[in-house]
Amino acid sequence: MLSNYFREFMYFFFPWAAEDIDWDKGHSFLDKELQQVVRNAELGKRYADKLVQVFRKDKTEAWVLIHVEIQGQRDADFAKRMYI
């Protein structure tokens, strides 16, 4: 979903950031680069869903790191995991 609707995702959740992106320049998903920077955390491995390269309207490159956590049932460690 994030791959197909990244622009819409950004405008819905982060409209101020989406307005700063030069959408005409496109964006690239950096899945291999993301795998290289993921490390073990205190509560086990963490994986962000997407790392996306974008270009801002001021012509600078930026990376957007997106992590979506879907919670289907109560988890006593949820708040701690999100903090870490």
N, C-alpha and C positions, 0 to 999 in steps of 0.2 A: 504494500500500500504506500509506504513512504517513497519508494522508487517512482511509482506512477503518479503520485499526487504530492510531491515535495513542495511545489510552489503553493498549492492550496493549503497544505499543512502549515507552512510558514505564515501565510496570510491569516489563517484562522487563529493560531496559537501565539504568534509573534509578529503582529502586523507592523510594529515599528521597525523591526529588523528586516522584514520582507520589503518594506518600502526603500530600504537602503541598498538592496541587491539589484544589480544590473542584469535583469532577466534575459536581455537580448544577447548577452555573452554566454549564456548557458551555465550549466553546473555539472560537476562530475562527482560520482560516488567513489570514494577512496577505500573500498573494502579491504584491499591488500595492505594498504598503509595502516589501517585501523588495527588489523590483526598483529602488526609489528609492535604497536605501542601498548597493547593490552597486557596487563600484568596481574599477578595474583594479589588479591586484597585480603584483609583480615578475615573476611567471611567467605573466602573462596573466589573463584574467577568471576570477573564481571565483564560483560560485553555490552557495549553501546550498540544500538541497532544500526546507526549509519554515521559515517563521517563524510561530509559533503564539501567539496571545494566550490566556492562561489566568488564572484567578483563584485565588489561594491561600486556604487556610482562614482566614487572618487578614484576609480581605476585600481584600487588595491585588492589584493587577493585575501580571502578570509576562509577559514574552515569552520563549518557548523557541525557540532557533535550532538547527535540526538540519541537519547535513550528513552524508550517507552517501556514502562513497567505495567503489565496487566495483572491485576490482583483478583483472582477468582474465589479465594477463600481467606479466612482470617490467618494471619501469620504474625506471631508475636514479635518476630525480629524485623518486620517490614520497615518500621521507622528507622531503625539502626542501619539497615541495608541502604536505605535511601540517603541517609546522612553520609555514610562512607562513600 
